[in-house]
Amino acid sequence: MQKGTDFLYLQLADKIAQLIEKGVYAVGDRLPSVRELRQEHGVSISTALQVYAQLEKKGWITARERSGYFVQPNPRQRAQLPAVTAPAAAPVAVKVNEQVRRIREGRRQKGLVALDAATPAAALMPQHKLHKAMLHAIRRHSASCVPYHDVSGYEPLQRLIAQRSLTWKDAVTAADVTITNGCLEAVSLCLRAVARPGDTIAIESPTFFGLLMTIESLGMKALEIATDPVTGICLDKLENAFRKKKAAACLLVSNYNNPLGSCMPPAHKQALAQLLQRYQVPLVEDDAFGDLHHGPDRPDNIKTYDSEGLVLLCSSFSKSLAPGYRLGWAIAGRYRHKVEQLKFMTSIHTSLMPQLAIHSYLEHQRLDLHLKQLRHALALQTQQMANAIQQYFPAHTRITRPEGSFNLWVELGPHTDAWELYRLAMEQRIAIMPGTLFSSQPRYRNCLRISAGLPFNEDMAWAVQTVGRLAKRMN
């Protein structure tokens, strides 16, 4: 049992978990309803709901629409994690655009069940409040939106973003923030500021195909570094690349890497900041998923420990608030003026209206409350998806266990061809993401990224069961 100082719902959740573990409630058994739990323990409906939400988050139970809560397999019997990756230690030209084109063409089909959706469901976003914020911005600033605007962005919004830096070693001001068209433009501008065509960029392996496409479009090479599915990039391998002068710069997702979901511990981030300083290698840090932690505290970024302006931090509101607004930013440290120059040459400035709307929302609404609800939903959906994969996929499937975001890296048997599985799944109108998209090397052909950004309903459960059945046939 939890200590008496803990919340009552945690005590009750712990008690029920013990009963499940002892076999009092067997796998598949239906638990008492919320009202029955309320009456039995003399708690409020709100507390009873928190009890079941906690048990569901921990993987003990699952909710079935209009049926109740049911016991799942013991979470201590979870699938194994994928092993630390071992890419070839040589720079290569990136060629993923053709694979991405194939995926984009397939996504044009209507009626797909999206196991590949790397953005939270629109219903999880504060759509009505954002609409009000946009109307407020239009009424208040209608004349301001017609002319060109400042290249670095809307200063009041820059100031709100800069306020996030209060705990950093080198706190920033509004002038240090450059507003961009989403996080990918921020990454592209920063890479162009620190490297040239033909240069090599050190990256995690695997990593987001959008970052690989950016490297490819800039005519740069990728050096994949071994990565742990829990703690992120292996610092000894990265330092070895620095020592041999193999990399002109780094490009990392330190918080909840896409697709692995890995998150570098604070000590690793601090050590990496020291490595960057020692070898004078710049780092472009993509922190788009940092606000989507499942636990109570947001993880630091590497920029937190940067005292020399070598870390160029990129992020956006796309995963946490308003994907369609395409609003991101770069805090580029010593490279700020270069990034602003490149921004002007690329798009002159970011559209003012989305900036005004987001600023209005942040000024008049509680972003922290929205993020709390969003994180709870995504944590639950991610756990539900992981449970379903473990239940329906082949027995020796390996699955990551991210503590933030909503992406799962799934490693199937060595003889499974993920592109063939993709083809078979698309015949059933199910979209998945083959693992080869996430590497510049011919790797991860037996891996998938499955995302839990959408609510886990009967369609999603059917899709996971179907893909699992197809995968078993291929083993």
Buried (B, 14 or more C-beta within 10 A) or exposed (E): EBEEEEEBBBBBBBEBBEBBEEEEBEEEEEBBEBEEBBEEBEBEEEBBBBBBBBBBBBBBBBBEEEEBBBBBBEBEEBBEBBEBBEBEBEBBEBEBEEBBEBBEEBEEEEEBBBBBBBBBBEEBBBEEBBEBBBEBBBEEBEEEBEEEBBBBBBBBBBBBBBEBBEEBEBEBEBEBBBBBBBBBBBBBBBBBBBBEEEBBBBBBBBBBBBBBBBBBEBEBBBBBBBBBBBBBBBBEBBBEBBEEEBBBBBBBBBBBBBBBBBBBEEEBBBBBBEBBBEBEBBBBBBBBBBBBBBEEEBBBBBBBBBEBBBBBBBBBBBBBBBBEBBBBBBBBBBBBEBBBBBBEEBBEBBBBBBBBBBBBBBEEBEBEEBBEEBBBBBBBBBBBBBBBBBBBBBEEBBBBBBBBBBBBBBBBBEEBBBBEBBEBBBEBEBBBBBBBBBBBBEBBBBBBBBBBBBBBEEEBBBBBBBBBBBBBEBB
